[in-house]
Amino acid sequence: MAAAKAISTDRQVAALRPAEKPYEVSIDGARGLAIRVFPTGTKSFEFRYVSLAGARRRLPLGAYPGLKLADARDQAAALRVAVVGGADPAEERAAAKAAARTGETLDELFTAYQTAAAKGLHGGRGRPKTAKVLAVEESRWRLHVRPKLGARKFTDLTRGDIKAFMRELASTEMSPASVASIGGSLRAVLAFAVYEERLEVNPATGLTRPLEPPTRERMFSDEGVAKIWRALVVASKPRAKGQERADKGARLEPSTALALRFALLTLCRRGEVAGAKWSEVDEAARLWTIPADRAKARRPHVVPLSKPALAVLKEVRTLQDSPFVFPAPEDADRPLPPDAMTLALTRICRRQNVPHGSPHDFRRSGATTLAAVYQTPGFIVSLLLGHAASDGAAAITSVYNRFDYAPQQRSALDAWGEHVIALSEGRNPRDAEVIPMRRRR
């Protein structure tokens, strides 16, 4: 529409009518002051100016009639004086809003980061972080970052500060992997500040791994698998009355031992096993379906159950009544803590004179054996492990229905289950009768 003449009274402001598109009318005698009229009928005063850097700015002052014309004039006059003095009111207001969103201290920034990450708004891939991941990050922060840097203004942190903090962590008895995990959390929080435009660059970039963590190449030998399985079978037996407390430090909890046996046979992640529910298990169909909200790849993962895995489930049912397959020893209404599986396996490895390993190394051991001994195709192994279909063969197979390769997956896990049992009984697994997988036509 044609430019409207400048106006100077409240009566004229009240007489302005909305149009199909927003339009502005200047206020006579008040340099930079205008009123913007929106199609909805809203009328808002704005102060327009050019900063010393040459940027054209608009600063909303308030809506009419809540803000009267005389008050808008007074605000515009004061702002004009500030701009002449070198201020940039619009930039200052934006900074104040950002500060309110993220806080000023590193600890306040962490709180804002966790809130945003729970919704996927932390500047990553747009995927919300799970409650478990957020709890792990909160624990790292509370124990290691908060005591040293939490009270500092994050905008004042330098690369030297980050380097000194990481070197101090590295000088302790903490493992390189743990140091890197803490550094990764710190880097992610400061990256959130960059995403929110509170920082120009991330001062933690390139400094959060002062020690190179060992590569994940550990796997258990056949001898190690046999020793671990036999120890777990013994530990799976229910305790006699009166032994529940007496030998607590000497024996593993049966539910923990059974969970480790199940993880070894299914090659699933410890968290997926520890949180398994009976409602996810179809024993008649010999299937366990891990729902998307518990699977790392964020999609349902269907796991064929071998005969040894079903035998483990049969043993579990003799323990206690619980919605969880592997309940916490002290509370059947809660799932087994995943850390309990790691600590238990560490204890077994030490007692059985087996090189240290974790439940995750079951996956690597099984995958390697299936590929090397049973010639299982790589993409079938990838499906068994529940890997995300982001590249390579896994990406190609992602276009198929997840049940398309169920027979091949079942055959592979049956072979692996027989392999484990044969080792534990002192037999040569290669002498076992294993049905070869059929190729897809």
C-alpha positions as CSV (number, residue, x, y, z in Angstrom):
1,M,0.0,0.0,0.0
2,A,1.1,3.6,-0.5
3,A,3.2,5.1,2.3
4,A,1.0,6.7,5.0
5,K,1.6,10.3,6.2
6,A,3.3,10.6,9.6
7,I,0.9,10.9,12.5
8,S,1.2,12.7,15.8
9,T,-1.8,11.9,18.1
10,D,-3.3,8.9,19.9
11,R,-6.6,9.5,18.0
12,Q,-4.7,9.0,14.7
13,V,-3.0,5.8,16.0
14,A,-6.4,4.4,17.1
15,A,-7.8,5.2,13.7
16,L,-5.3,3.0,11.8
17,R,-6.9,0.0,10.2
18,P,-5.3,-3.4,9.3
19,A,-4.5,-4.3,5.7
20,E,-3.7,-7.6,4.0
21,K,0.0,-7.1,4.7
22,P,1.8,-5.4,7.6
23,Y,2.6,-1.7,7.1
24,E,4.3,1.1,9.0
25,V,3.4,4.7,9.8
26,S,6.1,7.1,11.0
27,I,5.5,9.2,14.1
28,D,5.8,12.9,13.4
29,G,8.5,14.7,15.5
30,A,10.1,11.5,16.9
31,R,13.0,10.4,14.7
32,G,13.2,6.7,14.2
33,L,9.8,6.0,15.9
34,A,7.1,4.2,13.9
35,I,4.1,2.1,14.5
36,R,3.6,-1.2,12.7
37,V,0.1,-2.4,11.9
38,F,-0.4,-6.1,11.4
39,P,-3.3,-7.9,9.5
40,T,-4.5,-9.2,12.9
41,G,-5.1,-5.6,14.0
42,T,-2.2,-5.5,16.4
43,K,-0.3,-2.2,16.5
44,S,3.3,-2.2,17.8
45,F,5.7,0.7,18.3
46,E,9.2,0.2,16.9
47,F,12.4,2.2,17.2
48,R,14.5,2.1,14.0
49,Y,18.2,3.1,14.0
50,V,21.6,2.4,12.4
51,S,24.3,1.1,14.8
52,L,27.8,2.4,14.8
53,A,28.8,-0.8,12.9
54,G,26.4,0.2,10.1
55,A,23.7,-2.4,10.8
56,R,20.1,-1.4,10.4
57,R,18.1,-2.3,13.6
58,R,14.4,-2.6,14.6
59,L,13.6,-2.6,18.3
60,P,10.0,-3.3,19.3
61,L,8.9,-1.1,22.2
62,G,5.4,-2.4,22.9
63,A,1.9,-2.7,21.6
64,Y,-0.7,0.0,21.5
65,P,-2.8,0.8,23.5
66,G,-0.8,-0.8,26.3
67,L,1.9,1.6,25.4
68,K,0.6,5.1,24.7
69,L,2.1,7.4,22.1
70,A,3.6,9.8,24.6
71,D,5.4,7.0,26.4
72,A,6.7,5.6,23.1
73,R,8.1,9.0,22.3
74,D,9.9,9.2,25.6
75,Q,11.4,5.7,25.1
76,A,12.5,6.6,21.5
77,A,14.2,9.8,22.7
78,A,16.1,8.0,25.4
79,L,17.2,5.2,23.0
80,R,18.3,7.8,20.4
81,V,20.6,9.3,23.0
82,A,22.0,5.9,23.8
83,V,22.7,5.1,20.1
84,V,24.5,8.3,19.6
85,G,26.7,7.3,22.6
86,G,27.6,4.1,20.9
87,A,25.0,1.7,22.3
88,D,23.2,-1.0,20.3
89,P,19.9,-1.5,22.2
90,A,18.6,-4.3,19.9
91,E,21.8,-6.3,20.2
92,E,21.9,-5.8,23.9
93,R,18.3,-7.0,24.2
94,A,19.0,-10.1,22.1
95,A,22.1,-10.9,24.3
96,A,19.9,-10.5,27.5
97,K,17.4,-13.0,26.1
98,A,20.1,-15.5,25.2
99,A,21.6,-15.1,28.7
100,A,18.2,-15.8,30.2
101,R,18.0,-18.9,28.1
102,T,21.5,-20.3,28.8
103,G,22.5,-18.6,32.1
104,E,25.9,-17.1,32.7
105,T,27.9,-19.7,34.6
106,L,29.0,-23.0,33.1
107,D,26.7,-24.9,35.5
108,E,23.7,-22.8,34.4
109,L,24.7,-23.5,30.8
110,F,24.8,-27.3,31.6
111,T,21.2,-27.1,33.0
112,A,20.0,-25.4,29.9
113,Y,21.8,-27.9,27.7
114,Q,20.2,-30.9,29.5
115,T,16.7,-29.3,29.1
116,A,17.3,-28.7,25.4
117,A,18.9,-32.1,24.8
118,A,15.9,-33.9,26.3
119,K,13.9,-32.4,23.4
120,G,16.6,-32.7,20.7
121,L,17.1,-28.9,20.7
122,H,20.7,-28.9,21.8
123,G,22.2,-28.4,18.3
124,G,23.0,-32.0,17.5
125,R,21.2,-34.2,15.0
126,G,17.8,-33.1,16.3
127,R,17.4,-36.4,18.1
128,P,16.4,-36.2,21.8
129,K,18.9,-37.8,24.3
130,T,17.5,-40.6,26.4
131,A,17.0,-40.3,30.1
132,K,19.8,-42.8,30.6
133,V,22.3,-40.8,28.6
134,L,21.3,-37.5,30.3
135,A,21.7,-39.2,33.7
136,V,25.2,-40.4,32.8
137,E,26.2,-36.9,31.6
138,E,24.8,-35.4,34.8
139,S,26.8,-37.8,36.9
140,R,30.0,-36.9,35.1
141,W,29.3,-33.3,35.4
142,R,28.4,-33.4,39.1
143,L,31.5,-35.5,40.0
144,H,34.2,-33.9,37.8
145,V,33.3,-30.7,36.0
146,R,31.1,-28.8,38.5
147,P,33.6,-28.7,41.4
148,K,36.3,-27.2,39.1
149,L,34.6,-25.1,36.5
150,G,30.8,-25.0,37.4
151,A,30.9,-21.5,39.0
152,R,32.9,-19.9,36.2
153,K,31.3,-17.7,33.5
154,F,31.4,-19.8,30.4
155,T,32.0,-16.8,28.2
156,D,35.3,-16.2,30.1
157,L,36.7,-19.8,29.7
158,T,39.8,-19.9,27.6
159,R,41.5,-22.8,25.9
160,G,44.1,-22.6,28.5
161,D,41.5,-23.2,31.2
162,I,40.1,-26.2,29.4
163,K,43.6,-27.6,28.8
164,A,44.6,-27.3,32.4
165,F,41.3,-29.0,33.5
166,M,41.8,-31.9,31.2
167,R,45.5,-32.3,32.1
168,E,44.5,-32.5,35.8
169,L,42.0,-35.2,35.0
170,A,44.6,-37.1,33.0
171,S,47.1,-37.0,35.9
172,T,44.7,-39.0,38.1
173,E,44.3,-42.8,38.0
174,M,41.3,-42.4,35.8
175,S,41.4,-44.4,32.5
176,P,42.0,-42.5,29.3
177,A,38.5,-43.6,28.1
178,S,36.9,-42.1,31.2
179,V,38.9,-38.8,30.8
180,A,37.7,-38.6,27.2
181,S,34.1,-39.2,28.2
182,I,34.2,-36.3,30.7
183,G,35.9,-34.1,28.1
184,G,33.3,-35.1,25.5
185,S,30.5,-33.9,27.8
186,L,32.2,-30.6,28.4
187,R,32.8,-30.1,24.7
188,A,29.1,-30.9,24.0
189,V,27.9,-28.3,26.5
190,L,30.1,-25.6,25.1
191,A,29.1,-26.6,21.6
192,F,25.5,-25.8,22.8
193,A,26.7,-22.3,23.7
194,V,28.0,-21.9,20.2
195,Y,24.7,-23.1,18.8
196,E,22.8,-20.6,21.0
197,E,25.2,-17.9,19.7
198,R,26.6,-17.2,23.1
199,L,30.1,-18.2,22.0
200,E,31.8,-17.6,18.6
201,V,34.0,-20.8,18.9
202,N,34.1,-23.8,21.2
203,P,37.2,-23.4,23.4
204,A,37.2,-27.2,24.1
205,T,37.7,-28.2,20.5
206,G,40.7,-30.5,20.2
207,L,41.5,-30.5,23.9
208,T,39.2,-33.1,25.4
209,R,41.4,-36.2,24.7
210,P,44.7,-35.5,26.4
211,L,45.3,-39.3,26.4
212,E,44.4,-41.4,23.5
213,P,41.8,-44.0,24.6
214,P,42.7,-47.6,23.7
215,T,40.9,-48.8,20.6
216,R,38.0,-51.2,21.1
217,E,39.6,-54.3,19.8
218,R,39.2,-56.6,22.8
219,M,37.5,-59.9,22.4
220,F,37.4,-63.1,24.4
221,S,39.2,-66.2,23.1
222,D,37.4,-69.5,22.9
223,E,39.1,-70.5,26.1
224,G,37.9,-67.3,27.8
225,V,34.4,-67.8,26.6
226,A,34.4,-71.3,28.0
227,K,35.7,-70.3,31.4
228,I,33.2,-67.3,31.6
229,W,30.2,-69.5,30.6
230,R,31.0,-72.2,33.2
231,A,31.5,-69.6,35.9
232,L,28.2,-68.0,35.0
233,V,26.3,-71.3,35.1
234,V,27.5,-71.9,38.6
235,A,26.6,-68.4,39.7
236,S,23.1,-68.7,38.1
237,K,22.0,-71.3,40.7
238,P,19.6,-69.9,43.3
239,R,21.1,-69.6,46.7
240,A,20.1,-71.9,49.6
241,K,18.3,-70.4,52.5
242,G,20.6,-68.6,54.9
243,Q,23.2,-67.9,52.2
244,E,21.5,-64.8,50.8
245,R,23.7,-62.4,52.9
246,A,26.5,-64.6,54.1
247,D,28.3,-65.0,50.8
248,K,27.1,-61.8,49.1
249,G,30.6,-60.6,48.4
250,A,31.8,-64.0,47.3
251,R,29.0,-64.8,44.7
252,L,27.3,-63.1,41.9
253,E,23.6,-62.5,42.1
254,P,21.8,-65.2,40.0
255,S,19.9,-62.6,38.0
256,T,23.1,-60.9,37.1
257,A,24.8,-64.1,36.0
258,L,21.7,-65.1,33.9
259,A,21.7,-61.7,32.3
260,L,25.3,-62.1,31.3
261,R,24.6,-65.5,29.8
262,F,21.7,-64.1,27.9
263,A,23.8,-61.2,26.6
264,L,26.5,-63.6,25.5
265,L,24.1,-65.7,23.5
266,T,22.1,-62.9,21.9
267,L,25.0,-60.5,21.3
268,C,22.8,-57.6,22.5
269,R,23.9,-54.6,24.4
270,R,24.0,-54.8,28.2
271,G,21.4,-52.0,28.6
272,E,19.0,-53.8,26.2
273,V,19.4,-57.0,28.1
274,A,19.2,-55.5,31.6
275,G,16.0,-53.7,30.7
276,A,14.3,-56.6,29.0
277,K,10.6,-57.2,29.8
278,W,8.6,-60.4,29.6
279,S,6.1,-58.5,27.4
280,E,8.8,-58.2,24.8
281,V,9.5,-62.0,24.6
282,D,7.5,-64.5,22.5
283,E,8.9,-67.8,23.6
284,A,6.6,-69.8,21.3
285,A,7.9,-67.9,18.3
286,R,11.4,-67.8,19.8
287,L,11.7,-64.1,19.4
288,W,12.6,-61.1,21.6
289,T,11.6,-57.7,20.2
290,I,13.5,-54.8,21.7
291,P,11.3,-51.7,21.2
292,A,12.6,-48.6,19.5
293,D,12.7,-46.6,22.7
294,R,15.2,-49.0,24.2
295,A,17.2,-49.9,21.1
296,K,20.3,-47.7,20.4
297,A,19.5,-47.4,16.7
298,R,16.0,-46.0,17.7
299,R,14.1,-48.7,15.8
300,P,12.7,-52.1,16.9
301,H,15.3,-54.8,17.0
302,V,14.0,-58.4,16.6
303,V,16.3,-61.0,18.1
304,P,15.9,-64.7,17.3
305,L,16.3,-66.8,20.4
306,S,18.5,-69.9,20.2
307,K,17.8,-73.0,22.3
308,P,20.5,-72.0,24.9
309,A,18.9,-68.6,25.1
310,L,15.5,-70.1,25.7
311,A,17.0,-72.3,28.4
312,V,18.3,-69.2,30.2
313,L,14.8,-67.7,30.1
314,K,13.5,-70.9,31.6
315,E,15.9,-70.6,34.5
316,V,15.1,-67.0,35.0
317,R,11.4,-67.8,35.6
318,T,12.3,-69.8,38.7
319,L,13.7,-66.6,40.4
320,Q,11.1,-64.0,41.4
321,D,7.9,-62.6,39.9
322,S,8.7,-59.4,38.0
323,P,7.7,-57.6,34.8
324,F,11.4,-57.5,34.0
325,V,13.2,-60.6,32.7
326,F,16.3,-59.7,34.8
327,P,15.0,-57.8,37.9
328,A,17.2,-56.0,40.3
329,P,18.2,-58.4,43.2
330,E,16.9,-56.0,45.9
331,D,13.7,-54.9,44.1
332,A,11.8,-57.0,41.6
333,D,9.9,-53.9,40.3
334,R,13.1,-52.4,38.9
335,P,15.3,-53.8,36.1
336,L,18.9,-55.0,36.8
337,P,21.3,-52.0,36.6
338,P,23.6,-52.4,33.5
339,D,26.6,-51.5,35.6
340,A,26.0,-54.6,37.7
341,M,26.7,-56.7,34.6
342,T,30.0,-55.0,33.9
343,L,31.2,-55.3,37.5
344,A,30.2,-58.9,37.7
345,L,32.1,-59.8,34.5
346,T,35.1,-57.9,35.7
347,R,35.0,-60.1,38.9
348,I,34.7,-63.3,36.8
349,C,37.5,-62.4,34.5
350,R,39.8,-61.8,37.5
351,R,38.8,-65.0,39.3
352,Q,39.0,-67.2,36.1
353,N,42.4,-65.6,35.0
354,V,40.8,-64.3,31.8
355,P,42.0,-61.0,30.3
356,H,39.8,-58.2,31.4
357,G,36.7,-57.6,29.2
358,S,33.3,-56.1,29.3
359,P,29.8,-57.2,28.2
360,H,30.3,-55.2,25.0
361,D,33.2,-57.5,24.2
362,F,30.7,-60.4,23.9
363,R,29.3,-58.7,20.8
364,R,32.8,-58.4,19.2
365,S,33.7,-62.0,20.1
366,G,30.5,-63.4,18.6
367,A,30.6,-61.2,15.5
368,T,34.2,-62.2,14.8
369,T,33.5,-65.9,15.3
370,L,30.4,-65.9,13.1
371,A,32.3,-64.1,10.3
372,A,35.5,-66.1,10.5
373,V,34.3,-69.6,11.5
374,Y,30.8,-69.8,10.1
375,Q,31.2,-67.5,7.1
376,T,28.2,-65.4,8.2
377,P,27.9,-62.4,5.7
378,G,28.8,-59.0,7.2
379,F,25.4,-57.5,6.7
380,I,23.7,-60.4,8.6
381,V,26.1,-59.8,11.5
382,S,25.3,-56.1,11.4
383,L,21.6,-56.9,11.6
384,L,22.2,-59.2,14.6
385,L,24.1,-56.5,16.4
386,G,21.3,-54.0,15.8
387,H,23.6,-51.5,14.1
388,A,22.2,-48.3,12.7
389,A,21.8,-48.4,8.9
390,S,23.9,-45.3,8.2
391,D,26.4,-46.7,5.7
392,G,27.7,-49.7,3.9
393,A,25.8,-52.9,3.7
394,A,23.6,-52.0,6.7
395,A,22.3,-49.0,4.8
396,I,21.5,-51.2,1.8
397,T,19.6,-53.7,3.8
398,S,17.6,-51.0,5.6
399,V,15.2,-50.8,2.7
400,Y,14.1,-54.3,3.3
401,N,11.5,-55.4,5.9
402,R,13.3,-56.2,9.1
403,F,11.9,-59.8,9.0
404,D,13.3,-60.5,5.5
405,Y,16.6,-62.0,6.9
406,A,15.1,-63.6,10.0
407,P,16.0,-67.2,8.9
408,Q,19.6,-66.2,8.3
409,Q,19.8,-64.3,11.6
410,R,18.3,-67.3,13.5
411,S,20.7,-69.7,11.8
412,A,23.7,-67.5,12.8
413,L,22.6,-67.2,16.5
414,D,21.9,-70.9,16.6
415,A,25.4,-71.5,15.4
416,W,26.8,-69.1,18.0
417,G,24.8,-70.7,20.8
418,E,26.0,-74.1,19.9
419,H,29.5,-72.7,19.7
420,V,29.4,-71.4,23.2
421,I,27.9,-74.6,24.7
422,A,30.4,-76.8,22.9
423,L,33.3,-74.8,24.2
424,S,31.9,-75.0,27.8
425,E,31.6,-78.8,27.5
426,G,35.1,-79.2,26.1
427,R,33.9,-80.1,22.6
428,N,35.2,-78.8,19.4
429,P,32.5,-76.4,18.1
430,R,33.6,-77.1,14.5
431,D,32.5,-80.7,14.9
432,A,29.0,-79.6,15.7
433,E,26.3,-80.0,13.1
434,V,25.4,-76.5,12.0
435,I,22.8,-75.9,9.3
436,P,24.4,-73.7,6.7
437,M,22.5,-70.5,5.9
438,R,20.7,-70.4,2.6
439,R,21.4,-67.6,0.2
440,R,18.6,-65.3,-0.8
441,R,17.4,-66.0,-4.3
